[in-house]
Amino acid sequence: MPASHDSSPLSRRQLVGLGLAAAAGTIASSPVRAQAAWPTRSVTLVVGYPPGGQTDFAGRMVTAGMQTALGQGVVIDNRAGAGGNIGTDYIMKAAPDGYRLLVGNGNITLNPHTYRNTAMADPLKLTPIGLLLQSSLVLAIPNTVPAKNYKEFVDWVKRNKDGIDYASGGPGSLTHASMELFRERIGKPTMNHVPYKGSSPAVIDLIAGRVSAMFDAASVMAPFIKSGQLRPLMVTGSQRVPAFPDVPTAAECGLKNFEVISFVGLYGPPGLSADIVRKANVAMNAALKDPTIQKGIVERGDEPGGGTPEQLATLTRDYYKLWGEVVRANDIRAE
């Protein structure tokens, strides 16, 4: 939940104040007329992942607030599989009536480039509604690695002529693509990719020292960093993470052109009317203003979202462009 980078995607602070022109062609390619009374029944938020992860959390945290704002039920439908592709494809084919919306993470901007043998939905045809949350990634290493900070780690990597092993949550995942982008930025030293079936087994082996480094969302890494099982070297957002404020950003480490975030947004199917987008966005923002919700997001290591559909459209477009370049340059494949 990626991403993202300078000529790369904008930080949330930079996104604030962007005009409508940035996403003029993205909202509803062929709008349909919506009933003014929308919604008159329950709205389903489709999550392309199992319960319990960052994307599922992002959807569930706004259901109560959106229910209050809309005056109708808001329920979660987990349609997990294929790196979120099953849920995304379901919404791409859904009627643009506002009763089925997608809770989609940054993988929607990465998957079309990495799933080369599969017909993939174009994420730029989805209708952006708003950003639910975002998270810096964290570069973390086990205590067995003889490096105390970012500079020592890079020097250590470059001295290992046979290369070091790094973990990811799977081939073509955000954690995979982010490390390949990192490897590019530090001069392409030898770094061997060890893919796992998800973040959990990868982190277990990282803690045990079977692999030497990994990127993942701050909310995923936070418990292991706080317990001292992993050593954080840097965060990839534009600002430090409140959950571990002593960890520098990539820019503070001297790493240029490397700002990457994991994000989760609310999207509608292609053709969703501007009226429904507006009402759904207002309800989402109302839910995100709840102090309890905000506290829960921050304590996990994430950052609350909010804002306009146009800001999410810009974020989606920028990451789609960035990951396309990274995937082509490094021949990254999910299959």
N, C-alpha and C positions, 0 to 999 in steps of 0.2 A: 503496500500500500504504500510506486515509484515513480522516487524517482530518479526531484531531480534536482546552473550549472552556469554571468558574463555574457556570452551569446547563447547560453543555455537558459532553462526555464526561470521565470521570475520568482523571487521570494514573495511570501504573503504580504509583507510590508510594501513591496514594489507593486503588487497587484492592486492595492487599494487606490482608488481614484482612476483606474483605467476607464476609458470611454467605451461606448457601445460599438464603435467602429471596429475594434479588435476582433469581434466575434459576429459581425453582421451576417455572415453567411452560414453560421453554425446553428443558430436557433431556428429550429423547425423549417426544414427545406420546403415543405409544402403544407402550411398550416391548415388545420381543419377548424371549423367553427365549434367552440365548446359551449355546452349549456352553462348559463350563468350561475346555476345552482350548484355546480361542482364543488365538493363531492356530495352525492346523495346516498352513497354506500361506502363500505370499507375500502381503504386503499392498501394495496399490497406492495411492500418493499422487498424486491427480489435480491438475495445475496448469493453470489456465485461461489460461496465457500461454506464449509461446515460451521456449526456454532462454536463460539469460543475464541476465534481469532480477531485480529484488529478490524477487519472489514465487517464482520458480524457485530462486533461491539459498536462500531460507528452507526450501524443501522438501528440497533436496539436502543441506543441511548436517546434517540430523538422520537421514538414512537409515542411516548406519553405526551410530550409537549406538542407534537403535531396533531395528535388526537384532539387535544384541548383547542388548538387553534382552528382546526378544520371542522370540529363538531361531528366527526365520524371516526370509526375505528381505523387504526393503522397497524397492520400485522406484518410479520417477517415470514418470508418463504425462502428457505435455504435450498438452492439448486446448485450443489457443489459439483465440481469436476473440471478437468482440462484447464487448470490454472485460471478459473473464473469464466472460461469461454462459454460454458453451458448457460450460465445465467445471463451473460451478455447477449448471446444469440437469441435467447427467449424474449428478451426485451426488444431487440431489434425487430422481431416479428410481431410484437404485441400491437394491439389497436391503440392508436394515439388518443385515448379517452381519459388518461390520467389515473386509471385505477390499477395500473401495474407500472412501478418505477424501479429503477436499478440503483442499488448501492454498489458502486463500482470503484475498485482501487486503481492505482497507477498501472497495473498490468494490462489494462485495456489499451494503453498506448504502446506497450511493449510486445504483446502477443502477436499482433498482425505481422510483425517483422520476424519473429522467431519460429512460429508455426508455419513453416514453408510448404508443407505437404497437405495443408488443410485450408479449405475455403474459410476465410476469416471475415468477420464483420468489420466494417469501417467505423472506428470509434468516433470519427469526426461527424458522422451522421446522427449520432445520438443527440438528444436535446439536453444540454446542461441546465441544471436547476440551481445547484450551489455546492460549495465545499463543506463537507461534514467535519473533517479533521485532517491534519497533516502531521508528519513526524520526520525529524532528522533521522538519517541512518547513523550508526555508530560503527567505527572500525575498532574491533575488539580482538585481543589476543589472549592466550592462556598464560598463566604464571610461569610456565616452562620456557617461554620465549625470552631470551636474554636482552630485552629492550624495555626501557622504562618510559619512553616517550615516542612521539611520531618520528623524529629525526633518527633516533637510534634504531627504530624498526626499519625504516627505509634503508639505512646503511647496512643493516643485517641482511635484509633481503638481497641487496645487490652483491654482497659478499658470498652468498650461497650460489655458486655457479650451477649446481644441479637443480636449483630452484626450491622454493618452499611450497608446501601444499596449503591451499585455502579452500574453505568450505562454502557451499551455497545451499539454498533450499531446493535446488533442482536446476537442470539445464534450461537455459533461457529465462530464468527467474530474475526478478529485480536484484536480488543479492548477487547473482552471477554477473549480470550486465554491469552492475556498479563496480565490482572488483576489476572487471576488464577495462572499464573507463579509468579507474584509479591506476591500473598498470600502465595504460597509455600515458597518463599524466606524469608518471615518475620515470619514464624512459624505457618502458617495456622490458623490465628484467624478467627472468624466467619465474613464472608462478603457475603451479600445476592445479588445475581445477578438480575438486573432489565433490561431486554433486550428491545430495541426499534427497530423500523423499519428504521435504518439508523442513522448516526451521528447527523443530524440536530435536530430531536426531542429530542434526548438524551441530547445534549448540552443545549437546551432550559430548560429542567427540571433540569439540573445540575446548571445552573445560578440561577434558582428559588429556589434552595435548596431542591427540592423534592428528590434528590439523593445526596450522599455525596462525590463521587469521580468518576473519569473516566480517562482512557487513550485514547488518540487519537493522530494522526499525528500533528506535530508542525504547519504545514500549516493550519490545521483545527482549532486549538486552538488559533493561533496567534492573530486574531482580538479581541477575547474576553479577552485575557490576556492583550493586549495593552490598551484596554478600561477600565480595572480594574474590569470587571465583573467576572473574574475567577482568582484564585490564583494558580500559577504554583509552584510545589514543587520540581520537578526534571525532567530532560530529560534523555532519555534512551540510547542515542548514546554514542560513545566513547569520543566525544568532546561537548562543550557547543554550543548552537544554536545562531548564530549571531543575529537573530531577538529578542532574549531576553538573552543577555550574562550574566546576573546576576543569572540565574537559574542554579544550580549545576547539574552535571551528577550523575547518580546512584552510580558510583564508588566513587565520591567525597562525597556522602552522607553516605558512608560506606556499601552500599548494594552490596554484592558480587555476581558474576555470573549472572548479569542481564544487558545485553547489547542487546537492541531490536531496530530494525529499521523497518520502512515501506519502501518498495522499489518498483519501477516500472521498468521493463525491456522489451526489444524488443526480441521476440522469433520468430522462424520459425517453420513450421510443421516438424514432424520427417522425416529424410532423406534429408533435405536440403543440397545441396552441399557446400563444403568448399569454393568454388569460390564465390558463391552468399553470403555466410556468410561474407566473407572478404569484398566484395564490399558494402554490407549493413552496416557493422560495420564502415567502413571508412566514409560513408555518414553520419551516425549517429553522429560520433565523430566530423565531420566537422560542423554539425548543432549545437552541444553543445558548440562549441568554440566561438559562436557569443556572444559578450559582453552583448548585450541587452537581449538575452535569459538567460544568466547566472545571470544577475541582477534580472530578473523577477522571477527566481527560488528561489534565496536567499531571496528576499523581501517577498516571501510567507512563508518562514520558512523552505524551503526544501534545499537540497544540490545537485548541478549538478552531473550527472553521468559521463559516459564515460568509457574508458578502453576496455578490450578485451572480447571476448566471453567466454574464460576460467574463467575469474573472475566472470562473471554472473553465469556460471555453478556451480562454487564453492559456491556462495551465495545461489543459489537455492537448492543445495544438502544439505547444512548445515541447512537451515531453515526447509526443509522437515523432516530432522532427529529430530530437536529440537521440532517442533510442534507435531510430532507424539508422542514423549515422554510426552509432556504436556497434550495432549488430552487424552491419555490413563490413565495417573495418576489422572486426574480430571473428567473423564467420560463426556467430552464436546461433545455435539451433535448439529448439525445445523438443524436437522429435528425433 
